[in-house]
Amino acid sequence: METMTLPNKNQKLDKNEVESISNAVKDAGIRAIHPEKMEAYAEYLVAQLNNQSGGFNIPRSRTGGALEE
């Protein structure tokens, strides 16, 4: 599966960067973050979500229509 994102440079954010980006998003919005840093932050958030799920697969989107639930 191909992604439409930029190639990952194995860039991991440290705790300070995560806090800074989180504060910047809250204060100024997502447009205030450089795209490469936003990619790394998005990967961090996905990893956090996966860790919170306790190993269960959390559905990311619907598979059927709204009336099929």
Residue pairs with C-beta under 8 A, 6 or more apart in sequence:
5 39
6 35
6 36
6 39
8 39
8 43
9 36
11 36
11 39
11 40
12 40
13 21
13 37
13 40
13 41
13 44
17 37
17 40
18 41
18 44
21 33
21 37
21 38
21 41
22 41
24 32
24 33
25 32
25 33
30 38
33 41
49 58
50 58
62 69
